[in-house]
Amino acid sequence: MSTYDFPQDLRDAQLALHRTRAAYEQYARTLPWSAEPMPGWEADKQLHSSYRSAKPDSPGYTPEQHEQVQKYRAGLLELSATVTTHPYWATLSEDVVKARMALKHAHEAQPDGETG
């Protein structure tokens, strides 16, 4: 496996992207199932099963929830652009996809106690 000398600002941006995505996903699990108010529903029983999918009424997101989702999405877009357009990628003569995958896991290889 190749090792890469990623610049610290690129490593920091990737870690921030990872943490922001995790925070957004955690926040999204607390939201109603629909961003807009929607009536609940119950589907027909599945063949050869007693399972019947259903959703309760959704009150929709509050204005604060809409705002928080927008902040997360804007942050994710900015961090994604920072990582994908970093000048480091132009310096590679080998497979950039492999390097990009290595960057996604670079924080896992750091010694205990380091977070960046």
N, C-alpha and C positions, 0 to 999 in steps of 0.2 A: 504494500500500500504506500502510495506517495505521501510525503509530508509537505506542507506548504508553509511559507513564512508570511502569514496573513498580517497586514498592518493592524495595529491596535485599534484604530478608528473603525475599521471594517469589522473586526471581532466585536467591538462594543455595539455597533449598529445591529449586527446579527443577533447578539444576546438581547438587546432592547426589543428587537422584532419578536423574538421568541417569547419574551416575558409579556409584551403587550398583547400578543395573540392569546396567550394563556389567560391573561386577566380578562380579555374580551369574551372568551369562550365561557369562563366562569360566570361573568356578569350575565351573559346571554341566557344561561340556564335558569336565571332567576326571573326572567321576563315572561309575560304572557305568551301563549303560542302564536298569537297574531299581533302585528304592530297596530293594526286598526281594529276597532270593535267588530267582532264577528259572532254570529250565533254558533252554539255548539252543534255537534252532530253525532250520530251513531250509525255505523255502517251495517250492512247485512252480515249475518253470521257467515263465517268462512266454511266452505265445504269440508266435511269430515273433521270439524273442529267446533269447539264451543266458543272460540275466540270471536269477539265482536269489537272492532276498533271504535273508539269514541273520543271526542274532545268536548270539554265543558265550554260554556260561553267564555269568550275572551273579551275583557274590558278594553283591550288595546293598550298601547304604551301611554304613559303619562308624558306631558311635555318634557319633564326632566329626563325620563328614560330615552325619549327620542334624541335629546341633546347629548346624553352620555354615549349612546350608540354612535352618533355622528362623530363625536370626539375620538372614540376608539378607531372607527373606520378611517378618519383622516390621519391619525397617528400611524396606523398600519400601512396606509398608502405611502406616506412620507418615508417611513423606515424601509419599506420594500424598494422604493425608488433609490434610496441611499445605498442599499446593499447591491442592487442589481446594476447600477450605473457607476459603481466605484471604479476609479482608474486602474486599480490593481488587476482587474480581469483582463485588461488589454495587454498586460505584461506577460501573460502566460502563453507559452508556445505549445502546451499540452492540452489535454481534454479539460475544458473549462467546466463541463458538467460534473466531472469527478471532483474538481476543486470546490465547486459550489456545494456539493454534497458533504465534502469534508468540513467546510466552514460551518454548516448547520450543526455539526457535532463537535466543533473545536472546543466549545466550553466544557464538554464532558471530559476532555483529556487533561484539564488543568489540575495541578496539585491541590490537595485538600486545603481549604481555607481561602482560596482565590475565587473570585466571582466574575472577573472580567476577562 
